[in-house]
Amino acid sequence: MQINMTIFKQNILPAKKELFVVGGSVRDVLSGREPADYDIVCCSDAEEAARQIAAKTNGSLVKLGKPGQILFRVVSDNNTFDVSPLNGNSIEADLHQRDFTINAMACSVSSGTIIDCTGGLQDLKSKQIRMVSKEAFKQDPLRLLRAYRFGAAFNFKIEPATAKAIMKNAELIVNSAGERVQVEILKLMDASTAHQHLADMAASGLLFVIFPELNPLRGCEQNQHHIYDVFEHTMNSFYHLERLLNNTESLNILTSAHDNLFADKKKLALLKLAVLLHDIGKPSSRTIDEKGNYHFYGHAAVGADMSKKICGRLKMSSRETSFINFIIRYHLRPLSLYTLSLEEKLTPKAITRFFRKCHDYTPYILLHAIADSYGKSHKPDKNFKKFSLGLMNDYFTDFQPLRLEPPLITGNDLIQKLGLKPSPLFSKILNHVEEARLSKEISNENSALKLAKEFMNSHLSIKPDRASI
């Protein structure tokens, strides 16, 4: 079989018999996808081949890896090429060292002929992930996780023998570097069909080796608001979040809100991970009252603290860690606001405080809350979804533009117009006034100064030296 690659037509790759495009590059072309980059094996001088590619593409050449695992990376304006020496005494031997059959095909640069010695073409057609050899997972335990990541990315199933091998070797994943596990986890979360593959990971035990904090969730019963144990609820919440993200039109939010919310794909992947971990604090927080009812007081804070350790184990950045931690720590806030609205006690100021506290995390917390609510039972409260989406629209259309406007008064106004001396109390006064502005209770300088004076008199017992209002 032969295939035509655009990269060949452009005469970028030297037409040498000893040069092969391999792995995911071939898989993607055969699947009708444009490769993100190209993996190349050279049977002779890999460095010289890389230099020739760099010269033709005006790319930069970098030597990577360690002795025995060297590759030469060429980065051009349009493509990245990783050129490696042959692993073994033939291209077939090299392919037999790879992870899965769909990634173990090669294409000769000189002829365009496909070399498929492991059955990758058939597995690609059958839409299945199959290990190249029984030693594949022992050679690199990260492949245990990559099996599910590829399954999610292509919507393929893991064939039975491979699934059995994963279950047998699941504990080996602890030998993989945290940062490598993190990359695969986030790629899995980025897929639109991650839920089913997470469920399969749970069935194989691999999920609980990577996240042992999830294991106590199984069989952890909940209160009357839930029909599932904590782990079942977690997986249901993940499922509903993924449905929301895959069908954004159903959210019925304004275009501006939609575009803002879904512009950052990385945050959506992190949100999925946060949902997976959002209730890990429940088992250690569970108490039982005299009537036999379960309570989980403080579980959000406990779970948030636990998530920091998980993120540290996965070598996540401080920004990624903060995102996950914040979502988990404050994931119950929307429900509290909804309860107030049902009791007719919800005020504009309470909503403003929520928006100010959560800042840019607000829409993600609201999405999380909707999924969390839907994951509790077969009959979720659709009014809560409507309430949460209403808050999301308000955040983007009212609060965000208003937040960008300058404050009505500053610390200098407190000095010049209310006769106050600089003090740490300034921040409390200005915060009170700003909260009123964002709640649309005041809209001009005079009303802001009046409110500042009232706040001082009633809350701080401070008498200004002079007053100009």
N, C-alpha and C positions, 0 to 999 in steps of 0.2 A: 504494500500500500504506500502511496505517496501523498504528501500534502504540500500545499503552497503557502509559505509564510511571507507576509509583506516584508519582513526584515530581510528575507533572502533576495527578493526582487530589487531591493534598494542597494544590493551589493555591499551591505555593511559588513557582513561576515565573510571572512576569507573562504573561498570555495575549496576547502581542503578535505581530503578523504578522512583525515584523522580528527575532524571537528564535528561535534554533535550537539544539537539543542536537546535538552533533556528535561525530565520532571514536569513541574507545573506548567511550564511554557508550552509543552506539547499537549498536555491535558487540556489547557484552556483553548488552544487553537482547534482541537478536535471537538470541543464543546461549543464552538462558535463564539468564544469570548476573546477579547483582546488581552493578551498577556500584560500584566503590570510591569514585568521585567523578564529577562531571559537568563536561564541557567545553561551554561555551555560547558561541555567536557572536551578537553583536548588530549589526544593520545600521545602527543609529542611535547612541544614546548608551550605550556599554557601561558607563561608570561609574554612570550613573543606574540602569540595569538591575541592576547589582550592589548598589546601595544599597537598591533595593526588595527584593531577595532577602535581604539582610542584615536588613532590618526584619522580614520575615515569619518568619525563622528565629532571630531573636535572635543572629545570628552577627556575627563581627568582620570588618571589611573591610580588606584590605591591597592597596596598589598595588605591583605587581612588574614587573620587566623594565627595558628601556632604551628610549630613543626609537625608535619604529618597531616595537617588539616588546612593547608594554605589555599587561598583563592585570590584572584585578581579582579577587583571591581572597577568597571568602567562606567562613569556617570556622565551622560550627555544631556543635552537640553530635552530630548524626547524619550530616552530609554535608559535603563540600567542593565548592564551585562555583568554577570558573575561567571568568570572563567576559572574552572578548576582542573587540576591534573586528573587523569584517569585513576579510578579507585579499583585496582585489580589489573589483570593482564589482558582484559578485553572489555568492550563496551557492555557485553552481556553480563560479565562478572560485576561490573560497576552497577548495573541496574538491579542485580540481585541483592545488593547491599542496601537498597532503598526501603522506604516505609510501606507504602501501599501500591498496589498494582497500577492504579490510575496515575500514580506519580512515577512509575518505573518504565516509562517509554522514552525512546530517543528518536530523533530525526536527523538523518545524515545531511549535513550542510551541502555536500557536493551533489547528492542525487535527490534529496527530498524523500528518501525511503524511510518508512517507519520501522523501527526495531522494537518488537514487542515480545519479549521472552517470558513474561509472567502472566499474560492474559489480561492486560490492562484495557485493551480495546473492548473485550467482551464485558468486563466489569463496568466500563464506562457506559456501554449500551444497556446493561442490566441495572444500572444505577445502584451500585453497591460498593462499599468500602471493604477491601480484603487485604490482609497483611501479605507481604511478599514472602516472608518465611516465619517459622515458629520462633526464631531468635530475634525478630524485629523489635519487640518491646524490651528485651534484655539489652540490646545494643544501644537503645536510646529510649528510656522510660517516658519521655515527653510524648512519644508517639501514641501512648494510651489516651491522652487528651486530644491529640491532633486527629484521631479517628473520629471523634464526635464533632470536632470543629469542621472537618471536611464534610462530614455528613450533613451538618447544618448549612454550610455554605452552598452545597450542591443539592440539598434535599435528597440525599442518598441514604440507604440503610446499611448498617454494618452487618456483614454476612455472619451466620451463626458461629463458625469456627473462630472467627476473629473476635466476636463478642465473648465467647467462652475464654479465649486467651486473655482478653482484657480483665475479665473477672478474676482469673487465676493470678495475674501479675499486677493487680491494681495497687498493691502496697509499694511497688517500685517507684511510683510517681514522686515519693518523698525524696528521691535521689536527684530530682531535677531542680535546677536553679530556680529560685522564686521569680526572678524577672522573666524567665522563659515561660513559666506557667502563667504568669500575668498576661503576657502577650496572647497566648492561646485562649485564655478565658475571655478576654475582651473581644477577640475576634469571634468567638462563639456567641457572645452577647450581641454582637453587631448583626448577626444573622437574623432573618425574619422568622425562622422556624426553630429558634433555640429551645423552646419549651420541651418539645418531644425528645430532644437529644439530652436535655438535662434530666428528664424522667428516666431515660435509658442509662444515663450515668449513675443515677441513684440505684437503679436495679442492679447494676454491675458492682456497686460499692465504691466506684472511683470517686463519685461526688463527695462521699463522706471521708475519704482519705485526704482529698484536697481541702475540704472544709469540715474538719471534725466537729466544729461548733454546731453543725446542722444535725448531727446524729441524735442529740437529746430531744430534738423537736418531734421525732417519730414517737407516737404514742402519748404525747403530752396533751392531755385533754384540756378543753377550754370551757368557757362559760356559756350561758344560754344564747349569746349573740352569735355563736359559731356552731356549725354542724360538723366541722372537721377538726382533727387534731392540728397542732401547730405546723407540722411539716406539710400536711395535705393543704392546709390553708395557704402556706407559703407558695406552694407550687401552683395552686389555683390563682393566687394573686399575680404570679409571674405570667401565667397564661393570659389573664385578662389585660395586663399591661401590654403584652405583645400584640394582642388583638387591637388595642387602641392605637398602637404605633403603626400597625400594618393597615389600618383603615382610618386615617386621620380625618377624613371627611365626616365620619360619624360624630366627631367631637363638636361639630357645629359652632366653631369659634371663628372670630373675625379673621380675615386674611392676614392682617398685620400681626395678630397674635400667633397664628399658625406659622408664618414665616420665621418669626423670632424663635419660636419654640423648637422647630425642627431643623434649624440651620446647623446646629452643632451635633453631628452624629456621635462624637465621642461621649458627650454628656448623656445621650440616650442609652448608650451601652453601659455607662456607669450607673444610670438609673436602674437598669435591669439587674445589675449586680446588687444594688442597694435593696431592691425588692427581695431578692433571694436571701439577703441577710437581715431583713428588717425586724424579724421577731426572734433573733438568736438570744435575746436577753430574757425571753419568757420563762424557760424552764427554771432558771435560778431565781426568778422573781415571783414564782407562783406561790400563792397562799390560799388557804381554804377557811371560809368563815364558819360560824356556828350552824348555818343552814346548809352547809355542804357546797356552797358556791365558790368557784375559783376566781381569784383576782390576780392581776399582774402589775401591781403598782410599781412604777419606776422602770418598767422593762425597756422603754425606749432609750433612756439614758444608759442603762446597763448594756444594751445591745450596741449603742453607738461607741461606747468604750471598747467593747469586744471587737468591733469592726476596725478600730485603729490597729489592733494587734494583727488582724488578718491582712490589712493593707501593708503593714510593715513586713509581714512574712512574704508577701508578693512583690515587695520592693516597688510599691506604687509611689508616685510623686506626691508631694505635700498637697498640691491642688486636687489631685484625684482623691486622696485620702479625706481631705476636708469636705469634698462634695458628698461622698458616701456617708461620712460621719454626720453631716448636717441633715441629710435626708432622713436617716434613721432616727436621729435625736428628736426631730420635730415632726415626725410623720403623723402624729395624732392631732396636730393643731387644727387642720381643716374640720375634723370631726367635732372638736370643741366649739368651733364657730357655728357649725350646723346645729348643734344642740342648743346653743343660745338663740339661734334664729327660730327654732321650733317653739322655744319658750317665750318668743317675742322680746328677747332681751339683747339682741345683737345691735350694737351701735356702730356708726361710721368710724368712731375712734378705735373700736376693737379691731375692725378690719384694717385700718391704717397701721395699727401696731403690728398686726400679722405681716402685712406687706413690708414694713420697715425692718422687722426682725429677720425675715427670710430673704429679703433683697432679691437678687437674681435667681435664687433657688426656688422662689415662689411657684412658678408654673410647674416645675418638676415635682415639688411636694404635692401639689394639687393632683397631678397625674397619678402619682403614687397612691394618694388617698382614694382615688376612684377605683383603682385596681384592687387595693386593700379591701375596700368595701364590697366589691363584687366577688372577692375570694372567700367571703364568709359563709355564703349559703347559696341555694339554688334560686332564691328570690331576693336579689339585691334591691336596695332602696334606690330607685331611679331618680328620686327627687334629690338625693345627695349628689348624684352625678350632675344634675342640672344646676344645683347650688354651686358646686365646685367650678364648673365651666363658666358660670356667671362671674365668680370671683376672678377667674383667669382673664376674662374679657375686661373686667374693671381694672385689673392690674396693668394690662398693656395699654388700654385706651385712656384711662383717667390718671391712675397713680404714677405711672412711668413719666408721662409728659410733665405732670405737675412737679415731680421730684427733681426734674432737670431745671426748673425755674429757681432763681435766687431766693434766699430766705427774706422774709419781710423785715427783720431786724437782725443786727449783729451784736457782738459784745461791745463794740464801740458805741452803739446806740444806748446800751445799758449804762455806760459811763457818762455819755454826753447828755442824754435826755432823761435818765432816771436817777442820775447822781450816784450810781453805785461805784464801788472800788473793785478792781479786778479780783476775782475770787474763783475757787473751784466750783462754787455754786452757779457760776454763769452757765455752765453746760446744762445743768438741770433746767434752768429758766428757758434757755434757748431751745432745748429739746421739747419742752412743754409747748412752747409757741409754735415750733415747727410741726409738731403733731397736730395741732389745731389747724394749721394752714393746710396740711395734706388731707385732713378730714373735711376740709372746706367749711370749717366753722368761722374762720376769719379770712379776709382777703386783702387787707391794706395795712399800712404802717401804724396808723392810729389805733386800730383794733388790736394789733399785735402788742403795742406798748401798754395799752390798757390791760390786756390779758397778763402781760409780764408783771405789772404792778399788783394785780389781784393775786397772782400766784405767790408773789413775795409776801404779801400781807397775810394770806391765809395758810400758806404752807411753810414758809421759812421764817416768819416773824422778823423780817428785815424792814427797817424804815429807811426809805431813801433820804439823802441829805436835802434833796430838792426834787420837785416833780414838775414836769412841764406839761402834764396832761390833766 
